[in-house]
Amino acid sequence: MQRALQLAAYGRGSVSPNPMVGCVIVYENRIIGEGWHRKYGGPHAEVRAIEDAGEKENADLLDKSTAYVTLEPCSHYGKTPPCADLLIRKKIRKVVICNDDPNPLVSGSGIKRMLEAGIEVESGMLAGEGEKLNKRFFTAMRQKRPYVILKWAESADGFIGHAAGPPVQISGSLSNMRVHKWRTEEDAILVGFKTALLDNPRLNVRNWHGKNPVRTALDRFLQLPEKLNFFDGSQPTIIVNHLEQTIVPTDPERYAENPAIAYVQVEAGQNEIQQLLAKLHERKIQSVFVEGGATVINAFLQAGLWDEIRKCQGPKIIGSGVKAPLAEGILTDSEKVQDDLWTFYSRSSDTP
């Protein structure tokens, strides 16, 4: 199962909104086939593992083997046929599962189908590790919202930047590379109005290889100018606002149809963050990387709608400006990256 979890992790950033899944097939304490879900819409881990067994001329051993799978095999038709049916057809002797699938389309039916077919099933092996691996998927299924990661960089004296003027480079080159790697692992990246306007970020992946997240900006009254990188059409973009879709923009050219841009409305009020996350969940966005600024991060903190904090403290002294948010929750780890100190927090002990 540890090997299956390792394989599953190779799908990070490529399979959402599906979970990461790995599968290892064992005959007499020897791995005869293994695989993982590599891309959304592509073959699932069980299919890959069975194909691998065949390529290694081990297909005749499947009916005597045990399959270790990190998530309950699916029992419904989606982009691919049910994996539970495949394991039944191949007459796998036993299936060991890390986590049951909370997806209502599965939710025990995969296990039930295999048991009825005479396959021995064991569930819960290394379940904690599986919960941690698929924390985004489990949060989306159980809480009906994306998994939220708050990230910011602050100076040694506790500021994230000047009150006005150009942005301040606080973190070092290796920390920047790490942040770009993290961007490839999340479905969406989010900033507030001031950050979008003053910093004009691209919010894409440049210092790492991988997919760009869906960039999201909070622009309540649709005031962000068209010249910003947000409107360049280079990657999927969501503009969250208060205006009704029936209102005609004052500048029609600025809102010319762009297939890369979606305008999402939330109602003004105290639960705007909750509404925002619900709208993103409707779009099958399972994780959001919140990069700023302080007002937006504090809004998530005050709403209690976050799961992780990743804080970078650099050696630079700013002296005055915008105060950094105050990290809260449970300190889970810390490490030095060049001259930067990274600290990591979890909202609660129940957070995967």
HELIX and SHEET records of a PDB file:
HELIX    1   1 GLN A    2  ALA A    8  1                                   7    
HELIX    2   2 ALA A    9  GLY A   11  5                                   3    
HELIX    3   3 ALA A   45  GLU A   55  1                                  11    
HELIX    4   4 ALA A   59  LYS A   64  5                                   6    
HELIX    5   5 CYS A   83  ARG A   89  1                                   7    
HELIX    6   6 SER A  109  GLU A  116  1                                   8    
HELIX    7   7 ALA A  127  LEU A  133  1                                   7    
HELIX    8   8 LYS A  135  GLN A  143  1                                   9    
HELIX    9   9 SER A  173  GLU A  185  1                                  13    
HELIX   10  10 PHE A  193  LYS A  194  1                                   2    
HELIX   11  11 THR A  195  ASP A  199  3                                   5    
HELIX   12  12 ASN A  229  PHE A  231  5                                   3    
HELIX   13  13 PRO A  252  TYR A  255  5                                   4    
HELIX   14  14 GLU A  272  GLU A  282  1                                  11    
HELIX   15  15 ALA A  294  ALA A  303  1                                  10    
SHEET    1   A 5 ARG A  30  TRP A  36  0                                        
SHEET    2   A 5 GLY A  22  TYR A  27 -1                                        
SHEET    3   A 5 THR A  66  LEU A  71 -1                                        
SHEET    4   A 5 LYS A  94  ASN A  99  1                                        
SHEET    5   A 5 GLU A 120  SER A 123  1                                        
SHEET    1   B 9 ILE A 261  GLN A 265  0                                        
SHEET    2   B 9 THR A 237  ASN A 241  1                                        
SHEET    3   B 9 VAL A 214  LEU A 218  1                                        
SHEET    4   B 9 ALA A 188  VAL A 191  1                                        
SHEET    5   B 9 SER A 287  GLY A 292  1                                        
SHEET    6   B 9 TYR A 147  GLU A 154  1                                        
SHEET    7   B 9 GLU A 308  GLN A 313  1                                        
SHEET    8   B 9 ASP A 340  SER A 346 -1                                        
SHEET    9   B 9 ILE A 330  VAL A 337 -1                                        
SHEET    1   C 2 PHE A 159  GLY A 161  0                                        
SHEET    2   C 2 VAL A 322  LYS A 323 -1                                        
END                                                                             
